[in-house]
Amino acid sequence: MTGWTKEQEEAIYSRGCNLLVAAAAGSGKTAVLVERIITRICDEQEPVDVDDLLVVTFTNAAAAEMKERIGMGINKALKENPLSRHLYRQSALLNKASIMTLHSFCLDIVKQNFYILGIDPHFRIADETEAELLRLDVLEDLLEKYYTNCQEGDAFSNLIDAYGGQQDDSLLQELIIKLYLFSRSNPWPEHWLKKVVNSFTTTDWFQWLLPSIKMNLNSARELLSQASNLAASPGGPTPYLANLTQEISMLDDLLGAAQISWNELYHCISGVGFAKLPRMKKDEIDPEIQERVKSYRDKAKEIIKNLQNKYFHRSPQELLIDLENLKPHLQILCQLVSEFNLAYKEVKSKKNLMDFSDLEHFCLQLLMHEESIPEKIIPSELSKKMQEKFVEVLVDEYQDINEVQETILQLVSRNDNLFMVG
């Protein structure tokens, strides 16, 4: 890819800071990442060895493609500078460079340090189908024990009545598995489960949601701002500007309310509405620009409508009452997840199996000092060695990274060498 935009060039050549490149699908984010790697390798002033970079991709196929593209870049540079020993060295180092999925990286770390973890080095990675079937077997055994000791009116019986389904308990099983998997995406699964229960009937629960809601509100405002800029451009539907200006102000009010309280935001968003746009003659405007303006505005409207339907269809007081009624169900549900986790772990240990989540958590265990706590994660000596080794850590498809993966990336990078695209 040639003819980089100003923003793309900034992403390729910026140095000495953490950098997140956010852009739409198909906009060349991965191409920018590859070009950044090539320019770092081929930099005549401060050349970098390719095996001093950690490049994290989402799939093995993406990793292979990235290696191929980097190899092509090195070969192109060699044609221009055939006497460069550094470039010949990069060509040789490419095959063993750390360009891989995060799971492959975790697997390498765990295999190299299995003795610290006290695990059998000949463990096997279960594929997703095998892991899913094993989870279901373990869960059925666990639920069978609960059914045996179940009494009418106890917490488990009430949970079954609420979520068990009419024919079988497959809905409950699905709920337990989903909650288990989601908890495992957190660096401290058990701590997270306890925190969920303790915060479920307080305004803390609302505080968890506010960052996501603010992000959606900012996205809606940005869409309206783009629509307004287009409407004001030559050929744009300028009569729409009055509506758009009012709607941008409305979004500013919502963002301001979100800074105050959930109750304030509820009252503010409940009264939100979008007025009908004025009619226009087709010969007065560029129809393509008009459609783009409408498209941006419609997307903003959809965001607000989804927020209203999902979070604000009932008052904060009514939601708190609902949460209070649901808390006993959540308590027994989290208890089931914790017991399932222990039973599943025991079965995997007997079979000398690991799943992908185990790889992440074992890797994290190696990278954290043993005195680490959820509120303060301390890098281990291995983590410090990784930070010294990697000149830069580059992450593709960053939007798909979960919290435990994010923590791993933070522990192998410094505060000035993490580059992310998503």
C-alpha positions as CSV (number, residue, x, y, z in Angstrom):
1,M,0.0,0.0,0.0
2,T,1.3,3.4,-0.9
3,G,0.1,7.0,-0.7
4,W,-0.3,7.0,3.1
5,T,-2.6,9.7,4.7
6,K,-1.2,12.1,7.2
7,E,-2.8,10.1,10.1
8,Q,-1.4,6.9,8.7
9,E,2.1,8.3,8.5
10,E,1.9,9.5,12.1
11,A,0.9,6.0,13.1
12,I,3.8,4.5,11.1
13,Y,6.6,6.9,12.3
14,S,5.6,8.0,15.8
15,R,8.1,6.7,18.4
16,G,8.6,6.8,22.2
17,C,4.9,6.4,23.3
18,N,2.1,4.0,23.6
19,L,-0.2,4.4,20.6
20,L,-3.7,3.2,19.7
21,V,-4.8,3.4,16.1
22,A,-8.6,3.2,15.8
23,A,-10.3,3.1,12.4
24,A,-13.1,1.4,10.5
25,A,-12.8,-2.1,9.0
26,G,-11.0,-2.0,5.6
27,S,-9.2,1.3,6.3
28,G,-5.7,-0.2,6.2
29,K,-5.0,-0.6,9.9
30,T,-3.1,-3.9,9.5
31,A,-1.2,-2.4,6.5
32,V,-0.1,0.4,8.8
33,L,1.1,-2.0,11.4
34,V,3.1,-4.0,8.9
35,E,4.6,-0.8,7.5
36,R,5.6,0.3,10.9
37,I,7.4,-3.0,11.5
38,I,9.2,-2.7,8.2
39,T,10.3,0.9,8.8
40,R,11.6,-0.1,12.3
41,I,13.6,-3.0,10.9
42,C,14.9,-0.9,8.0
43,D,15.6,2.3,9.9
44,E,19.2,3.3,9.1
45,Q,19.6,5.4,12.2
46,E,18.1,3.1,14.8
47,P,17.6,-0.3,13.2
48,V,15.7,-3.0,15.2
49,D,16.0,-6.7,15.0
50,V,12.8,-8.4,14.0
51,D,13.1,-10.9,16.9
52,D,13.1,-8.0,19.3
53,L,9.5,-7.2,18.4
54,L,6.5,-9.0,19.8
55,V,3.7,-8.9,17.2
56,V,0.3,-10.3,18.4
57,T,-2.3,-11.3,15.9
58,F,-5.8,-12.8,16.2
59,T,-5.3,-16.0,14.2
60,N,-2.5,-18.2,13.0
61,A,-3.4,-17.4,9.4
62,A,-3.0,-13.7,10.2
63,A,0.4,-14.3,11.8
64,A,1.6,-16.3,8.7
65,E,0.3,-13.6,6.3
66,M,2.0,-10.9,8.4
67,K,5.4,-12.8,8.3
68,E,5.0,-13.1,4.6
69,R,4.4,-9.4,4.1
70,I,7.3,-8.4,6.4
71,G,9.5,-10.8,4.5
72,M,8.5,-9.1,1.2
73,G,9.3,-5.7,2.8
74,I,12.8,-6.9,3.8
75,N,13.4,-8.4,0.4
76,K,12.4,-5.1,-1.2
77,A,14.8,-3.2,1.1
78,L,17.6,-5.7,0.2
79,K,17.2,-5.0,-3.5
80,E,17.7,-1.3,-2.7
81,N,20.6,-2.0,-0.3
82,P,22.1,-5.4,-1.3
83,L,25.2,-5.0,0.9
84,S,23.3,-4.5,4.2
85,R,24.3,-7.2,6.7
86,H,21.5,-6.0,9.0
87,L,18.8,-6.7,6.4
88,Y,20.3,-10.2,5.6
89,R,20.2,-10.9,9.3
90,Q,16.5,-9.9,9.5
91,S,15.7,-12.2,6.7
92,A,17.3,-15.1,8.7
93,L,15.7,-14.1,12.0
94,L,12.1,-13.7,10.6
95,N,11.2,-17.4,10.9
96,K,11.9,-17.4,14.7
97,A,10.4,-13.9,15.3
98,S,7.6,-13.5,17.9
99,I,4.8,-12.9,15.4
100,M,2.0,-15.1,16.7
101,T,-1.4,-15.3,18.4
102,L,-1.5,-14.4,22.0
103,H,-2.3,-18.0,22.8
104,S,0.8,-19.2,21.0
105,F,2.8,-16.6,23.0
106,C,1.3,-17.8,26.3
107,L,2.0,-21.4,25.3
108,D,5.7,-20.6,24.7
109,I,6.0,-18.9,28.1
110,V,4.3,-21.7,29.9
111,K,6.4,-24.4,28.2
112,Q,9.6,-22.6,29.0
113,N,8.7,-22.1,32.7
114,F,6.5,-25.2,33.5
115,Y,8.8,-26.0,36.5
116,I,7.9,-22.7,38.2
117,L,4.2,-23.6,37.9
118,G,4.7,-27.2,39.1
119,I,2.8,-28.7,36.1
120,D,3.6,-31.6,33.8
121,P,5.5,-30.3,30.8
122,H,3.7,-32.9,28.6
123,F,0.3,-31.3,28.9
124,R,-2.0,-31.2,25.9
125,I,-4.2,-28.3,24.6
126,A,-7.8,-29.3,24.3
127,D,-9.5,-28.0,21.1
128,E,-12.7,-26.0,21.6
129,T,-15.1,-29.0,20.9
130,E,-13.3,-31.2,23.3
131,A,-13.2,-28.5,26.0
132,E,-16.9,-27.8,25.5
133,L,-17.9,-31.4,25.8
134,L,-15.8,-31.8,28.9
135,R,-17.3,-28.7,30.5
136,L,-20.8,-30.1,29.9
137,D,-19.9,-33.5,31.5
138,V,-18.4,-31.7,34.6
139,L,-21.4,-29.4,34.9
140,E,-24.0,-32.2,34.7
141,D,-22.2,-34.1,37.5
142,L,-22.2,-30.9,39.6
143,L,-25.9,-30.2,39.0
144,E,-26.8,-33.8,39.8
145,K,-25.3,-33.4,43.3
146,Y,-27.4,-30.2,43.8
147,Y,-30.5,-31.9,42.6
148,T,-30.0,-34.7,45.0
149,N,-29.8,-32.3,48.0
150,C,-32.4,-29.8,46.6
151,Q,-35.3,-28.8,48.8
152,E,-38.3,-26.8,47.8
153,G,-37.8,-23.1,48.5
154,D,-34.0,-23.2,48.8
155,A,-31.7,-21.0,46.7
156,F,-31.0,-23.7,44.1
157,S,-34.7,-24.7,43.8
158,N,-35.6,-21.0,43.2
159,L,-32.9,-20.6,40.6
160,I,-34.2,-23.7,38.7
161,D,-37.7,-22.3,38.9
162,A,-36.5,-18.9,37.5
163,Y,-34.0,-20.1,34.8
164,G,-34.4,-23.9,34.4
165,G,-36.6,-23.9,31.4
166,Q,-39.8,-25.9,30.7
167,Q,-38.2,-29.1,29.3
168,D,-34.8,-29.4,30.9
169,D,-32.1,-27.3,32.6
170,S,-30.1,-26.5,29.4
171,L,-30.8,-22.8,29.8
172,L,-29.3,-22.8,33.3
173,Q,-26.3,-24.8,32.0
174,E,-25.8,-22.3,29.3
175,L,-26.0,-19.5,31.8
176,I,-23.4,-21.1,34.1
177,I,-21.0,-21.8,31.3
178,K,-21.3,-18.2,29.9
179,L,-20.7,-16.7,33.3
180,Y,-17.7,-19.1,33.9
181,L,-16.2,-18.1,30.5
182,F,-16.8,-14.4,31.1
183,S,-15.2,-14.6,34.6
184,R,-12.2,-16.3,33.1
185,S,-11.6,-13.3,30.8
186,N,-10.8,-11.4,34.0
187,P,-7.3,-11.6,35.6
188,W,-8.9,-12.5,39.0
189,P,-12.0,-14.7,38.2
190,E,-12.9,-15.5,41.8
191,H,-12.4,-12.0,43.0
192,W,-14.6,-10.8,40.1
193,L,-17.4,-13.1,40.9
194,K,-17.5,-12.0,44.6
195,K,-17.4,-8.4,43.5
196,V,-20.4,-8.9,41.2
197,V,-22.5,-10.3,44.0
198,N,-21.5,-7.6,46.5
199,S,-22.1,-4.7,44.1
200,F,-25.3,-6.1,42.5
201,T,-27.8,-4.0,44.5
202,T,-25.8,-0.8,44.9
203,T,-25.2,2.1,42.6
204,D,-21.8,0.5,42.0
205,W,-23.6,-1.6,39.4
206,F,-24.7,1.6,37.6
207,Q,-21.1,2.9,37.7
208,W,-19.9,-0.2,35.9
209,L,-22.3,0.6,33.0
210,L,-21.6,4.4,32.8
211,P,-18.3,4.2,30.9
212,S,-19.9,2.1,28.1
213,I,-22.9,4.4,28.0
214,K,-20.6,7.5,27.8
215,M,-18.7,5.8,24.9
216,N,-22.0,5.3,23.1
217,L,-23.1,8.9,23.7
218,N,-19.8,10.2,22.4
219,S,-20.1,8.0,19.3
220,A,-23.6,9.4,18.7
221,R,-22.3,12.9,19.1
222,E,-19.4,12.4,16.7
223,L,-21.8,11.0,14.1
224,L,-24.0,14.1,14.4
225,S,-20.9,16.3,14.2
226,Q,-19.8,14.6,11.0
227,A,-23.4,15.0,9.6
228,S,-23.3,18.7,10.5
229,N,-20.0,19.3,8.8
230,L,-21.3,17.5,5.7
231,A,-24.5,19.5,5.8
232,A,-22.5,22.8,5.9
233,S,-20.3,21.7,3.0
234,P,-20.9,22.9,-0.7
235,G,-23.9,21.0,-2.0
236,G,-24.9,19.9,1.5
237,P,-28.4,20.1,2.9
238,T,-27.9,23.3,4.9
239,P,-31.6,23.4,6.2
240,Y,-30.7,20.3,8.2
241,L,-28.2,22.3,10.3
242,A,-30.8,23.6,12.7
243,N,-31.9,20.1,13.6
244,L,-28.3,18.9,13.8
245,T,-27.1,21.8,16.0
246,Q,-30.0,21.2,18.4
247,E,-29.3,17.4,18.5
248,I,-25.6,17.9,19.2
249,S,-26.5,20.2,22.1
250,M,-28.9,17.5,23.3
251,L,-26.0,15.0,23.3
252,D,-23.9,17.5,25.2
253,D,-26.7,17.6,27.8
254,L,-26.8,13.8,28.0
255,L,-23.0,13.6,28.5
256,G,-23.2,16.3,31.2
257,A,-26.0,14.3,32.9
258,A,-23.9,11.2,32.8
259,Q,-21.2,13.0,34.8
260,I,-23.7,13.8,37.6
261,S,-25.6,10.5,38.3
262,W,-27.6,7.7,36.7
263,N,-30.8,9.3,38.0
264,E,-30.0,12.5,36.2
265,L,-29.1,10.7,33.0
266,Y,-32.4,8.7,33.2
267,H,-34.5,11.8,33.5
268,C,-32.5,13.5,30.7
269,I,-32.5,10.6,28.2
270,S,-36.2,9.8,28.8
271,G,-37.2,13.1,27.1
272,V,-34.9,12.8,24.2
273,G,-36.3,12.9,20.7
274,F,-35.3,13.6,17.1
275,A,-37.5,16.1,15.2
276,K,-38.4,15.4,11.5
277,L,-35.9,16.8,9.0
278,P,-37.3,19.6,6.7
279,R,-38.1,18.6,3.1
280,M,-35.8,19.8,0.3
281,K,-35.9,20.0,-3.4
282,K,-33.5,17.6,-5.1
283,D,-32.1,20.3,-7.4
284,E,-31.0,22.4,-4.4
285,I,-28.5,19.8,-3.0
286,D,-26.1,17.0,-3.8
287,P,-28.2,13.9,-3.2
288,E,-25.1,11.8,-2.3
289,I,-24.1,14.2,0.4
290,Q,-27.7,14.4,1.7
291,E,-27.8,10.6,2.0
292,R,-24.5,10.5,3.9
293,V,-25.9,13.2,6.3
294,K,-29.0,11.1,6.9
295,S,-27.0,7.9,7.3
296,Y,-24.8,9.5,10.0
297,R,-27.9,10.9,11.8
298,D,-29.8,7.6,11.6
299,K,-26.9,5.8,13.2
300,A,-26.8,8.3,16.0
301,K,-30.6,7.9,16.5
302,E,-30.2,4.2,16.6
303,I,-27.5,4.4,19.3
304,I,-29.8,6.6,21.5
305,K,-32.8,4.3,20.9
306,N,-30.8,1.2,21.9
307,L,-29.6,2.9,25.1
308,Q,-33.2,3.9,25.9
309,N,-34.5,0.4,25.3
310,K,-31.7,-1.4,27.0
311,Y,-31.0,0.7,30.1
312,F,-33.6,3.4,30.6
313,H,-37.0,1.8,30.0
314,R,-37.5,1.7,33.8
315,S,-36.7,4.2,36.5
316,P,-33.5,3.7,38.7
317,Q,-35.7,3.0,41.7
318,E,-37.5,0.2,39.8
319,L,-34.2,-1.3,38.6
320,L,-32.8,-1.3,42.1
321,I,-35.8,-3.2,43.4
322,D,-35.3,-5.7,40.5
323,L,-31.7,-6.1,41.4
324,E,-32.5,-6.7,45.1
325,N,-34.9,-9.5,44.1
326,L,-32.4,-11.0,41.7
327,K,-29.5,-11.0,44.2
328,P,-30.3,-14.4,45.7
329,H,-30.3,-16.0,42.3
330,L,-27.0,-14.3,41.5
331,Q,-25.4,-15.6,44.7
332,I,-26.2,-19.2,44.1
333,L,-25.3,-18.8,40.4
334,C,-21.9,-17.5,41.3
335,Q,-21.5,-20.3,43.8
336,L,-22.2,-22.8,41.1
337,V,-19.7,-21.2,38.8
338,S,-17.0,-21.3,41.5
339,E,-17.6,-24.9,42.3
340,F,-17.7,-25.7,38.6
341,N,-14.4,-24.0,38.1
342,L,-12.8,-26.2,40.8
343,A,-14.3,-29.4,39.4
344,Y,-13.4,-28.6,35.8
345,K,-9.8,-27.7,36.9
346,E,-9.5,-31.0,38.7
347,V,-10.7,-33.1,35.7
348,K,-8.3,-31.2,33.4
349,S,-5.4,-31.8,35.8
350,K,-6.1,-35.6,35.8
351,K,-6.2,-35.7,32.1
352,N,-3.2,-33.4,31.8
353,L,-5.3,-31.0,29.7
354,M,-5.4,-27.3,29.3
355,D,-7.7,-25.0,27.4
356,F,-6.9,-21.6,26.0
357,S,-8.0,-19.8,29.1
358,D,-5.6,-21.9,31.2
359,L,-2.8,-20.8,29.0
360,E,-3.6,-17.2,29.6
361,H,-3.9,-17.5,33.3
362,F,-0.8,-19.7,33.7
363,C,1.1,-17.1,31.6
364,L,-0.3,-14.3,33.8
365,Q,0.7,-16.2,36.9
366,L,4.3,-16.3,35.6
367,L,4.4,-12.6,34.7
368,M,2.9,-11.4,38.1
369,H,4.9,-11.3,41.3
370,E,3.4,-13.6,43.9
371,E,2.5,-10.6,46.1
372,S,0.3,-9.1,43.4
373,I,-3.3,-8.4,44.3
374,P,-6.3,-7.2,42.1
375,E,-5.7,-3.6,43.2
376,K,-2.0,-3.7,42.5
377,I,-0.3,-6.0,40.0
378,I,3.5,-6.3,40.5
379,P,5.6,-7.5,37.6
380,S,7.7,-10.6,38.2
381,E,11.3,-11.0,37.2
382,L,10.2,-12.8,34.0
383,S,8.0,-9.8,33.2
384,K,10.9,-7.4,33.6
385,K,13.0,-9.5,31.3
386,M,10.3,-9.5,28.7
387,Q,10.0,-5.7,29.0
388,E,13.8,-5.4,28.4
389,K,13.7,-7.9,25.5
390,F,11.0,-6.4,23.4
391,V,11.8,-3.1,21.8
392,E,8.1,-2.8,20.8
393,V,4.9,-4.8,21.4
394,L,2.4,-4.5,18.5
395,V,-1.1,-5.8,18.7
396,D,-3.5,-6.4,15.7
397,E,-7.3,-6.5,16.2
398,Y,-7.0,-4.9,19.6
399,Q,-10.8,-4.6,19.9
400,D,-11.0,-8.3,20.6
401,I,-8.5,-8.3,23.5
402,N,-10.1,-9.2,26.9
403,E,-9.0,-8.0,30.3
404,V,-6.7,-11.0,31.1
405,Q,-5.0,-10.6,27.7
406,E,-4.7,-6.9,28.2
407,T,-3.0,-7.5,31.5
408,I,-0.5,-9.9,29.9
409,L,0.3,-7.3,27.2
410,Q,0.8,-4.6,29.9
411,L,3.2,-6.9,31.8
412,V,5.4,-7.6,28.7
413,S,5.5,-4.0,27.5
414,R,6.7,-0.7,29.0
415,N,4.8,2.6,29.2
416,D,6.2,3.8,25.9
417,N,6.4,0.8,23.5
418,L,2.9,-0.6,23.0
419,F,1.3,-0.1,19.6
420,M,-2.3,-1.3,19.0
421,V,-4.6,-1.2,16.0
422,G,-8.3,-1.9,16.1
